């Protein structure tokens, strides 16, 4: 485990302390969770950008054109 001295503006620190108390977690756990959530969001964004880059619109159009043309199954209707 690593240590890192973090400088946080007083107003943000006070709000973080309040939220940590409300959630009944330590400040350390609050900050670690907040960092983990941000890292996960950034990794998810990068994953979807990479998936988008691999996309093949012509292939999708061909797949869609080959799909049967029929009424939706019960429960799959578009809401009005």
C-alpha positions as CSV (number, residue, x, y, z in Angstrom):
1,X,0.0,0.0,0.0
2,X,1.2,3.5,-0.8
3,X,0.9,6.8,1.0
4,X,0.3,10.1,-0.7
5,X,0.0,13.5,1.0
6,X,-3.1,15.2,-0.5
7,X,-3.7,18.9,-0.4
8,X,-7.4,19.6,-0.4
9,X,-9.1,23.0,-0.3
10,X,-10.8,23.5,3.2
11,X,-14.3,23.8,1.7
12,X,-14.0,20.5,-0.2
13,X,-12.4,18.8,2.7
14,X,-15.2,19.9,5.0
15,X,-17.8,18.6,2.6
16,X,-15.9,15.3,2.2
17,X,-15.8,14.9,5.9
18,X,-19.5,15.5,6.2
19,X,-20.3,13.0,3.5
20,X,-17.9,10.4,5.0
21,X,-19.6,10.8,8.4
22,X,-23.1,10.4,6.8
23,X,-21.9,7.3,5.0
24,X,-20.3,6.1,8.2
25,X,-16.9,5.5,6.6
26,X,-13.4,6.8,7.3
27,X,-12.0,9.7,5.4
28,X,-9.4,7.4,4.0
29,X,-12.1,5.0,2.7
30,X,-14.0,7.9,1.3
31,X,-11.1,9.2,-0.7
32,X,-10.0,5.8,-1.9
33,X,-13.5,5.0,-3.1
34,X,-13.8,8.4,-4.8
35,X,-10.5,7.8,-6.6
36,X,-11.6,4.2,-7.6
37,X,-14.8,5.6,-9.0
38,X,-13.0,8.2,-11.1
39,X,-10.5,5.7,-12.4
40,X,-13.3,3.2,-13.3
41,X,-15.2,6.0,-15.2
42,X,-12.1,7.0,-17.2
43,X,-11.3,3.3,-18.0
44,X,-14.9,2.7,-19.1
45,X,-14.8,5.8,-21.4
46,X,-11.5,4.5,-22.9
47,X,-13.0,1.1,-23.4
48,X,-16.0,2.4,-25.3
49,X,-13.9,4.7,-27.4
50,X,-11.7,1.7,-28.4
51,X,-14.9,-0.4,-29.1
52,X,-16.3,2.5,-31.3
53,X,-13.0,2.6,-33.2
54,X,-13.4,-1.1,-34.1
55,X,-17.0,-0.6,-35.2
56,X,-17.9,-1.4,-38.8
57,X,-20.9,0.6,-39.9
58,X,-21.1,-1.1,-43.3
59,X,-21.0,-4.5,-41.6
60,X,-23.8,-3.4,-39.2
61,X,-25.9,-2.1,-42.1
62,X,-25.4,-5.5,-43.9
63,X,-26.4,-7.4,-40.8
64,X,-29.4,-5.1,-40.3
65,X,-30.5,-5.6,-43.9
66,X,-30.3,-9.4,-43.5
67,X,-32.4,-9.4,-40.3
68,X,-36.0,-10.6,-40.8
69,X,-38.6,-7.9,-41.1
70,X,-41.4,-8.6,-38.7
71,X,-43.5,-7.3,-35.9
72,X,-41.8,-7.1,-32.5
73,X,-42.4,-9.9,-30.0
74,X,-44.8,-9.2,-27.1
75,X,-43.1,-6.9,-24.6
76,X,-40.6,-5.5,-27.2
77,X,-43.0,-2.9,-28.7
78,X,-41.8,0.8,-28.8
79,X,-43.7,2.7,-26.1
80,X,-46.0,5.4,-27.4
